[in-house]
C-alpha cells in the first residue's frame, strides 16, 4: 500500500510504530518518570489548527507543557453560569492543581477562526452548520470593531491584526479568573502572548507595554 493510498488511521498507526521503535525507546527514562504523574511548568493555549502543534514548535519532551487547543486559541472570560466550561476547567486544573508557573497564549498566522471572526462568514448559521463556531469566535467581536476601524474587514493586514488581537483578548480574559489574577499579582504565575507565523516559521512574543509582537531572534 502506497503512502498516498493509506487512510488517515493507517498513517497514524504507522507513525505510532515509528514512535515505539524510536522515540519511546530512546526516551524511555523520561516516560518512566512520568508514570508517577506530571509536573509541567508551562501551560500553552493554542489553536486547533493542524499546522501549529505547540510540542513541535517548542521542541519539548513529553510532560513539559500542558496544552489546551481550540478554535483561534481563545480563552473565554471567567463565568459561573451552568454549562460545560472546558477551557476554564483546563485552566483551573493547570493553575490550581498542577501549579504551572507560566501560561502562554499562542495565536498564529492564517488562522481560519480569526478570519471568520473578521468576515463574520459564520454569522447567523445554525449549530452544527457553523453556529457553534460563530458563537465561539463571538468572543472577538469587540476586538473586531477596532481592527475593522483601522484596517478594514478584508486583506492580509486586517487578518494579521485580528490574529494578534485574539491573543490580547485571551490574555485579558485570563486575568478575569480570580486565581490567575491573584497568582500573577503575587509573582507565582506569568502570562505571555505569542504569535507563530506559518508563512516563515517565526515565533513572535508580545510586549504588553507597547502592544507589539517582536520576532524571537
N, C-alpha and C positions, 0 to 999 in steps of 0.2 A: 504494500500500500504506500503510495507516494505521500509526501507531506501535504500536497495540495488536496488529496482526496480524504485525508483524515478528518474526522469530526472534531468539534471543539473539545469534547471529553477525551477523545483519543490523544489529542495533543497535550491535554493536562496530565493524563496518565503517563505519557512518555516523559513529560517534564518531571513528574514525581519520581520516576525510575532514575532519571539523571541525578535528582536531588539525593535519593537514597544511596546511589553509587558514589557521589562526590561530596556534596555539602554536608550531608548527615555524618558521614564517616570522618571527614577532615575536621569537623567542628563538634565532634561527639561530646567532648568535655563540656562545652558550652550548653548543649542540650541537656546533658546530665544534671548540670547545676540548676536548670530551670524546672526540674521535677519538683523542687521544693516550693515553687511559687515564682512570681515575677516582681521585679523591682525596677521598672523603667523610670528614668529620671525626667523624661520629656513626654508630653502628650502632643500629638500633631493632629490638627483638624484640617482635613484636605478634601479635595473634590473626588467624586466617584469616577471621574474621567479615567479611562483605561491607560492614558498616556502619562499620568503623573503619579506613579507609585512612590510614596514617601520613603519606603525602605530602600528602594533602588536609588533615588535621588540623593539621599543622605548616606548611602552605603553603610548601613548599620547591621549589626548582628542581631539574631533573634533575642527578644527580651529587652532591647534598648529603648524602643519607643512604643507608646500606647497610641493607637491610631483610630480616629473616627473619620469616616469618609461619607460624604453626602453630596447632593447636587449643589454646586457652587461653593462648597466649603463653608456653609452657613452655620452660625450659632444663633439660635433663637434667644430672645430675652428671657430672663427668669420669670416664671409664672407658675401658679399652683392650681390652675384650672384642671378639671378632670380631663384625662386623655392619656395617650402613650407618648411620653416625653423621652424619646430615645437618645437624643444628643445630650439632654440635661442629665439623664441617668448615667451616661458615659462620663460626663464631666464630674458628676458627684463621685463616681467610683474612683476616677483618676486622682482627683484632688483630695478627697476625704479619706480614702482607704489605701490607695497606692502611694499617696502623698508625693506626686510628681512635683518637681521644683520649677518646671517651665511648661508653658503652653505656647505652641507655635501654630498660628493660623496661616496656612499656605494656599493662596489663590494661584491661578495660572492663566497663561495666555490661551486664546482660542477657546474660552470656556463657554459651552453651549448654554448653561444655566444663566450666566450673566448676560449673554447676548439675548436670550429670551426675556430676561427682566427688562432689558433696554428697549427691545422692539415690541414687547407685550404680545408676541405671537401666540401665546397660550391663553391670553386673557379671554374669559368668558366660556372656556371649554368645560365639559363635564368631567367629574372624577373618573379616572380610567381612560379618558381621552385626552388628557393634558391638564385637567383641572387640579390634580394633586400637585403637579409642577407649578402651575400658576399660583396656587395658594402659598407654596413654599417660597418661591422667589419673590412673592409679595413683600417679604422681609426687606427687600431692596428698594421698595417704592420711593421712600423719602430720598435716598441717595440718588436714585434715578433722576429725580427732578433737578438736582444740582448738575448732574452730568449732562443732561439734555440742554439745560440752560447755557452751559459753557461750550459744549462740543456737538450738540445736535443728537439725533437718535440713531444715526447710522454711521458706518465707516470705522476704520481701524483705530483712529484716535479716540472716538467715543467708546468703542468696545474695550480698549485698554483702560480707559478711565473708569469704566463700570467695573471691570475685573478688580482693579486695585481699590476702588471704593468698597467693594464687597468685603475685602479683608478688614477695612477700617470699621465697617458695620459690625462684623463678627467680634472684633476686639471690644467695641463699645458694649455689645450685648453681653460679652463675658463679664464685664465689670458690673452688670446688674445682678449677678449672683452674689449674695452676701458672703459666702465662704471664700469666693475668689477675691472679692474686693478686700476682705479682711487680710487674707494671706499676702496679697500684693502690698498692701499698706505696711504690713509687718516685715516685709522683706523675705517672706518664705516662698514666694511664687513670682515668677517673671513672665510677662506676656510679650510676645513678639509677633509682628506681622511679616510675612514673607510672600514672595511672588516668584513663580517659576515660569520663565518664558520658553514655551515649547519650541518656538522658531529658532532659537540659538542655544538652548540648553543652559541659560544663565540664571542663577538664583539671585534675587534682589531682596534686601531687607529694608523694612520700613523704619525711618527715623520719625517717630511720632511727634517730636518737637516741630519739625518742619513739614511733616505730612508727605514727604517724598520717599520714594524707593530707590535705593542705590545698589548697583551690582556688587556681588561679592567677588573680590579680586582673587 
